[in-house]
C-alpha cells in the first residue's frame, strides 16, 4: 500500500533544470514527495521537441508542473500544450500546475487549453522574473557593469522565483489550490533602471543602466552569440508585455501562501551575498 500511495503522488517537473522547476523539485523532495525530473539529461529523458519522450516521462505520474520552454509566447506553443495535456490525461495524470506569463495573448490561449483539458488545474501567472538579472539573460551585463535594455523607464513588479516555486509546490501537494488562478508579482513596481540601481547598491559596485532601442538590443544579443530563439523571445517581450500593461501589482502570493511577496530589494541583497554578481578576477 505504501508503494502505491507513493507512486500515485509522483510529480513530473518539466523544466527541472530551469529557474522555477529546479526550485519546485527541491521543495517537493525536501518534503519527501516523489519527483521525476523532466529534462533532456534526466534518467527518463523529457524533451518538449521530441514527443516520443513524453509517454515514458508521464508514466505513473499523478501531477505535473508544466513549465514550457522557452516560453508560452513562442509560435506553436498552444499546439504543443494541447498535445501534452492530452497525453498527460491519457497517461492517468490527474492535475497540472501551469507556469504562465502576464500580458501574453499566447499564454492566455495556453491557459484556456489547460482549463479545458479535463485535468484538475492551477495556473500560476507571473510577472517578469527578478532572477533574469542573476540566472538569465542579463547576468553577464551586470557583471560587466552596464545593463543595456529597451523600455528602461517602464515599471514592472518583478517577481521572486522562490515565491513562484513555493506557490507551485503548494498547488502540487494541496488540492485546495485546484481551479485557482494565482497572479504573482512583487509587492511594488520599479523600472529596469531602478532595478539595476538596486543591484548596484546591494553589490557596492558601479553598474550603469544604458537605455537602447530594440534594434540595438537585438544587435547586442547577436554579438554576444545569444541563440536566435532566445533573442526573438526577448525582443517580443520588450516589444509587447514590457510596455506598461503589467505595471499593477497582484495579490497571488498572499492568496496562495498567506504572506506578502518578497521584495526586489531582498532579492538584490540575498543574491549579492552569494557572489553571483562579483566579477571574477
C-alpha positions as CSV (number, residue, x, y, z in Angstrom):
1,X,0.0,0.0,0.0
2,X,2.8,2.4,0.8
3,X,4.4,1.9,-2.6
4,X,1.1,2.5,-4.3
5,X,0.4,5.7,-2.4
6,X,3.9,7.0,-3.1
7,X,3.5,6.0,-6.8
8,X,0.2,7.9,-7.0
9,X,1.9,11.1,-5.7
10,X,4.7,11.2,-8.2
11,X,5.1,14.6,-9.7
12,X,6.8,15.3,-13.1
13,X,8.6,18.6,-13.0
14,X,9.1,19.9,-16.6
15,X,11.9,22.4,-16.9
16,X,13.5,20.7,-13.9
17,X,16.9,22.4,-14.6
18,X,15.3,25.9,-15.0
19,X,14.8,28.8,-12.6
20,X,11.5,27.7,-11.2
21,X,11.5,23.9,-12.0
22,X,14.7,23.3,-10.1
23,X,13.3,25.1,-7.1
24,X,9.9,23.3,-7.2
25,X,11.7,19.9,-7.4
26,X,13.9,20.8,-4.5
27,X,10.9,21.9,-2.3
28,X,8.9,18.7,-3.1
29,X,11.9,16.5,-2.4
30,X,12.6,18.3,0.9
31,X,9.0,17.5,1.8
32,X,9.5,13.8,1.0
33,X,7.4,13.9,-2.2
34,X,8.4,11.6,-5.1
35,X,9.7,13.7,-8.1
36,X,10.6,12.9,-11.7
37,X,12.9,15.5,-13.1
38,X,11.7,16.5,-16.6
39,X,14.8,17.4,-18.6
40,X,16.7,16.1,-21.6
41,X,19.5,14.8,-19.4
42,X,17.3,13.0,-16.8
43,X,17.3,9.3,-16.2
44,X,14.0,9.2,-18.0
45,X,14.6,12.0,-20.6
46,X,11.9,14.6,-21.3
47,X,12.2,16.9,-24.3
48,X,9.5,19.3,-25.5
49,X,10.7,18.9,-29.0
50,X,10.6,15.1,-29.0
51,X,7.1,13.9,-28.3
52,X,8.4,10.3,-28.1
53,X,9.8,11.2,-24.7
54,X,6.5,12.3,-23.3
55,X,4.8,9.0,-22.6
56,X,7.8,7.4,-20.7
57,X,8.2,10.6,-18.6
58,X,4.4,10.7,-17.8
59,X,4.1,7.0,-16.9
60,X,2.9,6.6,-13.3
61,X,2.7,10.4,-12.8
62,X,-0.1,11.9,-10.7
63,X,0.7,15.6,-11.1
64,X,2.7,17.8,-13.5
65,X,4.5,21.2,-13.1
66,X,4.1,22.5,-16.6
67,X,6.9,25.0,-17.4
68,X,7.1,25.2,-21.2
69,X,10.4,26.1,-22.7
70,X,11.3,28.6,-23.9
71,X,8.0,30.4,-23.3
72,X,4.3,30.1,-23.9
73,X,4.6,33.1,-26.1
74,X,6.6,31.4,-28.8
75,X,4.9,30.3,-32.1
76,X,3.4,26.8,-31.9
77,X,3.2,26.7,-28.1
78,X,-0.6,26.3,-27.9
79,X,-0.5,23.2,-30.1
80,X,2.3,21.7,-28.0
81,X,0.4,22.4,-24.8
82,X,-2.8,20.9,-26.2
83,X,-0.9,17.7,-27.3
84,X,0.9,17.4,-24.0
85,X,-2.2,17.8,-21.8
86,X,-3.9,15.2,-24.0
87,X,-1.0,12.8,-23.5
88,X,-1.0,13.6,-19.7
89,X,-4.6,12.7,-19.3
90,X,-4.2,9.5,-21.4
91,X,-1.3,8.6,-19.0
92,X,-3.5,8.9,-16.0
93,X,-2.2,12.3,-14.7
94,X,-4.8,13.9,-12.5
95,X,-3.6,17.5,-12.1
96,X,-1.4,20.1,-13.7
97,X,0.1,23.4,-12.5
98,X,0.8,25.7,-15.4
99,X,3.5,28.4,-15.3
100,X,2.1,31.3,-17.3
101,X,3.1,34.8,-18.1
102,X,1.2,38.1,-17.6
103,X,0.0,40.1,-20.6
104,X,0.9,37.4,-23.2
105,X,-2.0,36.6,-25.5
106,X,-0.4,33.3,-26.4
107,X,-0.1,32.4,-22.7
108,X,-3.8,33.2,-22.2
109,X,-4.6,30.8,-25.0
110,X,-2.5,28.1,-23.4
111,X,-4.3,28.7,-20.0
112,X,-7.6,28.1,-21.7
113,X,-6.3,24.8,-23.2
114,X,-5.2,23.7,-19.7
115,X,-8.6,24.7,-18.2
116,X,-10.4,22.7,-20.9
117,X,-8.0,19.7,-20.7
118,X,-10.1,17.6,-18.3
119,X,-7.3,17.7,-15.8
120,X,-7.5,19.4,-12.4
121,X,-5.6,22.6,-12.9
122,X,-3.9,25.5,-11.1
123,X,-2.5,28.5,-13.1
124,X,0.5,30.4,-11.8
125,X,0.6,33.6,-14.0
126,X,3.8,35.5,-13.3
127,X,5.4,38.9,-13.7
128,X,8.9,39.3,-15.1
129,X,11.4,37.2,-13.1
130,X,13.8,39.2,-10.9
131,X,16.2,36.3,-11.3
132,X,16.7,37.2,-15.0
133,X,19.4,39.5,-13.6
134,X,21.3,36.7,-11.9
135,X,20.4,33.4,-13.6
136,X,19.2,34.6,-17.0
137,X,20.0,36.8,-20.0
138,X,21.2,39.9,-18.1
139,X,23.7,38.4,-15.6
140,X,26.7,39.0,-17.9
141,X,25.7,42.7,-18.3
142,X,25.5,43.1,-14.6
143,X,29.0,41.5,-14.2
144,X,30.3,43.8,-16.9
145,X,29.0,46.9,-15.1
146,X,26.5,48.1,-17.7
147,X,23.0,46.8,-18.4
148,X,21.7,47.9,-21.8
149,X,18.0,47.4,-22.3
150,X,15.0,49.0,-24.1
151,X,11.9,50.2,-22.1
152,X,14.1,51.1,-19.1
153,X,11.6,53.5,-17.7
154,X,8.6,51.1,-17.7
155,X,7.7,50.0,-14.2
156,X,7.5,46.2,-13.7
157,X,6.6,44.4,-10.4
158,X,9.4,41.8,-10.7
159,X,8.5,38.5,-9.0
160,X,10.9,36.5,-6.9
161,X,11.3,32.9,-8.3
162,X,11.2,31.5,-4.8
163,X,7.7,32.8,-4.5
164,X,6.8,31.1,-7.7
165,X,8.3,27.8,-6.6
166,X,6.5,27.9,-3.2
167,X,3.1,28.6,-4.8
168,X,3.7,25.9,-7.4
169,X,4.8,23.3,-4.8
170,X,1.7,24.1,-2.7
171,X,-0.5,23.7,-5.7
172,X,1.1,20.3,-6.5
173,X,0.6,19.0,-3.0
174,X,-2.7,20.6,-1.7
175,X,-6.0,20.1,-3.6
176,X,-7.3,23.3,-2.1
177,X,-5.4,25.1,-4.8
178,X,-7.3,23.3,-7.6
179,X,-9.1,25.6,-10.0
180,X,-7.2,28.7,-8.8
181,X,-5.5,31.3,-10.9
182,X,-2.7,33.0,-9.0
183,X,-1.2,36.1,-10.5
184,X,2.2,36.5,-9.0
185,X,4.1,39.8,-8.7
186,X,6.4,41.5,-6.3
187,X,4.9,44.0,-3.8
188,X,5.9,47.1,-5.9
189,X,6.7,48.0,-9.4
190,X,10.1,49.5,-10.3
191,X,11.7,50.3,-13.7
192,X,14.5,48.3,-15.1
193,X,16.7,51.3,-14.5
194,X,15.7,51.4,-10.8
195,X,16.2,47.6,-10.6
196,X,19.8,48.0,-11.9
197,X,20.2,50.7,-9.3
198,X,19.1,48.4,-6.5
199,X,21.6,45.8,-7.7
200,X,24.4,48.3,-7.8
201,X,23.5,49.4,-4.2
202,X,23.4,45.8,-3.0
203,X,26.8,44.9,-4.6
204,X,28.5,48.2,-3.8
205,X,29.6,48.3,-7.5
206,X,29.1,50.9,-10.2
207,X,26.6,49.4,-12.5
208,X,25.1,51.6,-15.2
209,X,21.7,51.3,-16.9
210,X,22.1,52.1,-20.6
211,X,18.8,52.8,-22.5
212,X,18.9,51.4,-26.0
213,X,16.4,50.8,-28.9
214,X,15.1,47.4,-29.6
215,X,17.2,47.1,-32.8
216,X,20.3,48.0,-30.8
217,X,19.3,45.5,-28.1
218,X,18.9,42.7,-30.7
219,X,22.2,43.5,-32.3
220,X,24.0,43.4,-29.0
221,X,22.4,40.0,-28.2
222,X,23.5,38.7,-31.6
223,X,27.1,40.0,-30.9
224,X,27.1,38.0,-27.7
225,X,26.0,34.9,-29.7
226,X,22.8,34.5,-27.8
227,X,20.7,31.8,-29.5
228,X,18.3,33.1,-32.1
229,X,15.2,31.8,-30.4
230,X,16.1,33.5,-27.2
231,X,16.8,36.8,-29.0
232,X,13.4,36.5,-30.7
233,X,11.7,35.9,-27.4
234,X,13.4,38.8,-25.6
235,X,12.6,41.1,-28.4
236,X,9.0,40.1,-28.3
237,X,8.8,40.5,-24.5
238,X,10.3,44.0,-24.6
239,X,8.1,45.0,-27.5
240,X,4.8,43.8,-26.0
241,X,4.4,42.8,-22.4
242,X,7.0,45.3,-21.1
243,X,5.1,48.2,-22.5
244,X,3.4,49.2,-19.2
245,X,0.4,46.8,-19.4
246,X,1.7,44.8,-16.5
247,X,2.7,47.6,-14.1
248,X,0.0,46.8,-11.5
249,X,0.8,44.5,-8.6
250,X,-1.3,41.4,-7.8
251,X,-2.1,39.5,-4.6
252,X,-1.4,36.0,-5.8
253,X,1.3,35.2,-3.3
254,X,-0.8,36.4,-0.4
255,X,-3.8,34.4,-1.7
256,X,-1.8,31.2,-2.2
257,X,0.6,31.3,0.8
258,X,-0.9,33.7,3.3
259,X,2.1,36.1,3.3
260,X,3.4,39.0,1.3
261,X,5.5,38.6,-1.8
262,X,9.3,39.1,-1.5
263,X,10.6,42.5,-2.5
264,X,13.2,43.2,-5.2
265,X,15.5,44.8,-2.6
266,X,15.5,41.5,-0.7
267,X,16.3,39.6,-3.9
268,X,19.2,42.0,-4.7
269,X,20.7,41.8,-1.2
270,X,20.5,38.0,-1.0
271,X,21.8,37.5,-4.5
272,X,24.7,39.9,-3.9
273,X,25.6,38.0,-0.8
274,X,26.1,34.8,-2.9
275,X,28.8,36.4,-5.0
276,X,26.8,35.9,-8.2
277,X,27.4,39.5,-9.2
278,X,31.0,39.6,-8.2
279,X,33.3,39.7,-11.3
280,X,36.0,37.1,-11.4
281,X,39.5,38.5,-11.4
